Every structure is written in C-alpha cells, then in structure tokens.
Amino acid sequence: MGIATRSLKSNGLWCYILLPLILLNYTIMYNTSVLYQTVAFISVGLFFHCSLFILFLSLSGNIMLETDFGGCVACGLISTMLIYAFTNQDLMISLVITMSCVLLFSYLLKLVLINFPKTFTVGEAMVVVQSIPLFVSATSIQYVQSMLNGVNEEFSFINTIVFTILLTTVLIITSIFMLNVEYRTVNTIVSIVIAGAIVLLLKWHIILGPNCLFDIFEYIFMDYTRFKLFLFWLSLLLVSILVIWIQTRTVVKASTVTRKTFHILASIVFLSGLLTDIPLMTLASGVGLSLLVFVEALRIAEIETISPTLQSAFVVYCDEKDRGIFAMTPLYLFVGLACPIILVPEPVSLDLLAGVLAVGIGDTAASCAGATFGRYRWSNNNRTLEGTAFNILSQVAVVYLLVFFDFIDVPNALIRTVFASTTSALVEAKTDQVDNLVLPLVTILAFQATNFLS
C-alpha cells in the first residue's frame, strides 16, 4: 500500500532517533526524576518500533493494513524491563504504561500516514507521533499524582493547569468534529466551548481546590514581574494579530521575510520567558499550544464565517511545505520553540535556548540573509552559503550578548554555541525536512555533545 507523503527527495527516516537520543542522554547526564527516566525508557521502545516499521515497510506496504501486535509487544517489553531494572517501579504498572504507549504510537502512526496525505514525511510523522504518547504518559502520571498527593509545588501547579487545559481542548475539538457539517454553526461552537469551560472549572475545583481561580489569578497578576511579562507578551500577540489582519486584507501572498517576522516575535516571547520566569513560560506554552490547535481545528471544521476567515489567512501565509490538510508550519514553530522546556530536565539555560537559537534566530537569519545577499548555493538545493554563515553568526552573536549582559552564566557558552549553531546550520542547509521541527532537536543534541565543557 502506498503512502502519500509530502513530495521530497527523502523521507527523513533519520529523524526518529532524535527524541529517544535526547531523552536518554539527559537521563545519563543528570540525576533526573523517576518520571523523566520512565519517559526516556518508553522512548526506547518507540525507537525499536520505528526501526521495525521501516524494515517491514521497505519489504511490503501491507504493514499499513496489518496489526503488528507482535512487534508492539516486543518493543513494549524492552521498555518495561528498562523501567523495572532502573527505576524499581512495579512490573505490572510498567507493562501497562509501556504497552499502552507503544500500541497508541503504532495506531497513530498508521493513522496520520494514511489519512493525512502530503502532510508529513515518514520521518516527520514518526517524530510527531512519538511525542504524543510520551507527552500523554508524562502528563497523565503527573495528573494522577496531583490528584492523589495534592498540588504542593509550583511546577505541579503549572503542569496540572496545562494538562487540564489541553485535555479540555481535545474534548472540545472532538465534540465539534462529531457533529455533522450542517450542525457546525457559530452558536453550536460557542455552546460547546462554554460547556468545555464549565468542565475545566470543575476539574480545577476538584484538584486545585475551591479557590482555584483566585490562586491562578494571584500567581500571574499579583507578582509585578510576571504581570509586566504578561503585558509584554500580550502586546506582541496583538501586534501579530494586526500584521495578519493587514496582510490578509491585502490578499498578497506573504514573502519568506514577512513570514519570518513571526519567528522573531515568537522568539522574543520565549526568550524573555526563559530568561526571567520558566514556570510562567511553561504555563503560557501550554495555553498557547491549546489555542493554536483549537484555531487550526476551527479552520478545517467548515464552520460558517469562522473557517473561511481563517482559511484566507492560511492561504496568504502558508509556505511550500503546507501541502496537506493541516497548517503544520506554525505548529512546528511553536513546538520547536517550546520543546526544550519539556525535554531539558533542569534549568540548564543554554540548552533551554536551543529552539530560540535554531529556529527563531538562526533559521530566520539564514532565510532573510539568503534572500537578500545570497549568491552562492549549496549543491542540490536552493540554500545559500551566505545564509548558512548568517545562521551561525546570528546565534553566536545573541549568546555573546546574553553572556555580556549577564543574562546567562554558563562556562564556555560561546564555544558550545559555535559548535551547536554550526551543526544546526549545516543540517538546515542540507535537509529537506521541516526546519521548525528538526532543528531544535538537533541543536539540543549538539549542546549535549558539548556538555563536558560546562
């Protein structure tokens, strides 16, 4: 059975090693929590499942129609034994968690490759689908722990809010798409959203206590630094909406430089948050991801008035890689900037900036400089040597300024950044996979490789 992937020279099969390798490296390098180790060992099972999937797919396309239960069991047992051996968790609980994750991964991988043609390459689909069971398992375990033990720590408080918002968003979207198209009216959508908000408040009331709304309000707005940061982010959001509205009204296709404006605005948001208040940045990332997914669902849901308006903005801003059903580029951008918050196990400031440096700074500089000054091109693609040079220099320059003004204090930060930026710039120049997805992961791996210098 053929798979209608996005038309490229390669399927990016190397991408599936990125997430498991990052998680395992951090597990080895740092004294990580049991939860982090559990997720890392689950990723090992997903790694082996991807390897088997590629092997069977190369032999026969029938793998897309068959249930590879034997392979799932084998890969799940690998993860189970690792969790049992290194974290001393209950064997049956470990088995249930790992098997659920591997089976979910197997189902979703075939689902997205078959039902969403020209949206992913095989490698991109693997990375995206890997992240879903890993994220769901991590947040679910934390959610259960919060319900059993209460919410006593700041990150437990933040993670509970983020998980409940994401879960409610999924329920709202599911409810919308369960309706027939003729019933997807504005009034119906508003009713569903209101019902979802009520469910969310009930969850918060049960887990966070009767003063949940006051506690959330106090956490964000009663701290002066957080309040200023919130207003700063809100102003950037309004600027972004205004730019989109103006560009959409002109009905002129946005250029590469225009699209990169949003990279810069998003990078400013994440950079300011990561340098000043990581917990608040975590909360904002969860809320932002929920909003992005919800807006994308509204765009493709064929809702009167709403969907055509969102589609007109998409037509103006989409690039050549948005050929499938979903607008994956903005989602990849957001996830690429935010993923270090989840993947980096402790506030290692340089590693946390991997997404901002690779996508927000380096890739933006490469595109703008290449379009403006580019003359000499790499072989077999349209990327320019000048763009690659600006990619590296811009990342090093930003880190130099952060060190100079004492925003970060990491030994050998510039040397590590030179290596990481060069690695990500070369990958950006040669790969045909979506930069927003793979470059942050590659940059994290490059920072891990130079960890001994810190």
Disulfide bonds with the S-S distance in Angstrom:
none
